Amino acid sequence: MQCLQCQTEAEMAPSQLYARCPACKSLFMNVAGNWQLYPVEDSQRNMIEHSLGFSNPAEADTHAA
């Protein structure tokens, strides 16, 4: 799916019910076949992304070093 905000190709969560834009950091959820913006406060973003099944970019960087 493409981000509804900036048209960048979004990363899908393992469940395929959530998507995350790598460019603008927007989150989306699939509701009855329609993608909708999933509003998230910045202070809660890492926790919510992790609970949705996304890997944490910060954790991936530490393992790469």
PEZI-V396958 format. One record per backbone hydrogen bond with DSSP energy under -1.0 kcal/mol. CO is the residue of the C=O (numbers start at 0). NH is the residue of the N-H. E is the energy in kcal/mol with one decimal. If there is no record, write none. Layout:
CO,NH,E  CO,NH,E
This chain:
0,9,-2.8  2,6,-1.4  7,2,-3.4  10,19,-2.8  12,15,-2.1  16,29,-2.6  17,12,-2.8  18,27,-2.6  19,10,-3.4  20,24,-1.2  25,20,-2.6  26,37,-3.2  27,18,-2.1  28,35,-2.6  30,33,-1.7  33,30,-3.1  35,28,-2.7  40,43,-1.7  43,47,-2.4  44,48,-3.0  45,49,-2.2  46,50,-2.2  47,51,-1.6  48,53,-2.3  49,52,-1.2  55,59,-2.1  56,60,-1.9  57,61,-1.5  58,62,-1.7  59,63,-1.2
